[in-house]
């Protein structure tokens, strides 16, 4: 099977490649053509996932297809963007038809969940890696940025943290767990759900935002630096799931939540007066701290005393 047959059979014919809102021209020409309504800007983000670095060498192709697109679409959520389209550059050691069919099925499911249309990409031979570029649209001047946090704002997260990091021993086959615990944790690793609707709802409300990909402490550090403020996190207010507590124990669960990464929940700063309205519509949102004058990220224990933060944060290079 040559490159063009591979693209035609598994990607160009997929339901997610049949166009959509804002897609003037998709797969089939040298470039895709996208259209934006007047007064909107395009949000663009690229992620590369490499076998043995970002996911196990041996893994389920269906789950990988879901995860690959979800982690990229989460960047659109972080900016408050409405999803539009994506491209896929796929490097494969060999063209296994069964692998491609399952990967394309997982990709299609997540594309449908995120309302993203596949509009192009590339294929080549080599060690397994995936590069996805996502495109979204946002009203001009309303994109969520990392740089707007204000002293006095609340620091919030979009839900429970640490499950994906806690799942790693299960994903790698190093440990076992009760079926219900294993399923819950591995679902958060392989099928994260980008908080796209929450991101859009935070436009005009949140003063700064990002998605938690490299760990809560590390990513909050990005907001603090970009906004030239300090972020204070109360450990006892960081939400943990029951499966994570049961599997990892309390102390390790905190470590997963603070530094494990791969959560793809939103972290954002919010004026206190807007909290009730946000929580009314998004009850999973939790306040975990506040914005102060200064710099960096400070972690407080249950009685409000500063504690040393664990080493954290995924390094991409």
Buried (B, 14 or more C-beta within 10 A) or exposed (E): EEEEEBBBBBBBEBEBBEBBEBBEBBBEEEEBEBEBEEEBBBBBBEBBBEBEEBBBEEBBBBBBBBBBBBBBBBBBBBBBBBBBBBBBBBBBEEBEEEBBEBBBBBBBBBBEBBBBBBBBBEBEEEEBBBBBBBBBBBBEEBBBBBEBBEEBBBBBBBBBBBBBBBBBBBBEEEEEBEEEBBEBBBBBBBBBBBBBEBBBBBBEBBBBBBBBBBBBBBBBBBBBBBBEBBBBBBBEBBBBBEBBBBBBEEEBBBBBBBBBBBBBBBBBBBBEEBBEEBBEEBEEBBBBBBBBEEBEBBBBEEEEEEEEBEEBBBEEE
